[in-house]
Amino acid sequence: EPEVTQTPSHQVTQMGQEVILRCVPISNHLYFYWYRQILGQKVEFLVSFYNNEISEKSEIFDDQFSVERPDGSNFTLKIRSTKLEDSAMYFCASRIQLSSYEQYFGPGTRLTVT
Amino acid sequence: AQSVTQLGSHVSVSEGALVLLRCNYSSSVPPYLFWYVQYPNQGLQLLLKYTSAATLVKGINGFEAEFKKSETSFHLTKPSAHMSDAAEYFCAVSDAGGTSYGKLTFGQGTILTVHP
């Protein structure tokens, strides 16, 4: 069964460094999302992406964040200058089309900023 | 704006007992509702969904949920708990019928413990 994959499973970085989290959505899906979950808190929406552009973003998704679908299969989240408070589990999700409402999630990348 | 409240951050049941995980939502447009399960060190797996068809929705692993508009609830139930049901469960709402591109708003999660 097709699934969303994410790499790496765990990333440790120093404050101020750039990180890129990678996702491979399910191949025929058209809508892509990033969410994050800070330890002990809710899963929070970051950004949605469709037709090679951001369709919606949350207040969390500031200028330090960017997303890209560089090659038609990968979907990346970049954090330009990481802060301690960026430490969280980051989930990628994809959805096949607008009329199909369920999203399929990857296993997540745990980002630890030291 | 949408929101989800899950009553009870921890629920503990005996194996074979009824599982009831509570979820209440708030939405300004007709909602689409989901339950996801997260096993340790894994991602979020879709259990079931409500998208304005039947109000009683059946999902995987014997779970079901009933959409009650008058109570703004979407509680998750399973008649007989199994040890393998131990996990964290998340209720989520989407306004896919509105102007958003279907972002999910999650509740805070309920950790289900099943003891022998």
Interface residues (C-beta under 8 A of the other chain):
Chain A: V4 Q6 Y31 Y33 Y35 Q41 K42 V43 E44 F45 S48 Y50 S55 E56 S58 F91 A93 R95 L98 Y101 E102 Q103 Y104 F105 G106 P107 G108
Chain B: Y32 F34 Y36 N41 Q42 G43 L44 Q45 L46 K49 T51 F90 A92 S94 A96 S100 Y101 G102 K103 L104 T105 F106 G107 Q108 G109
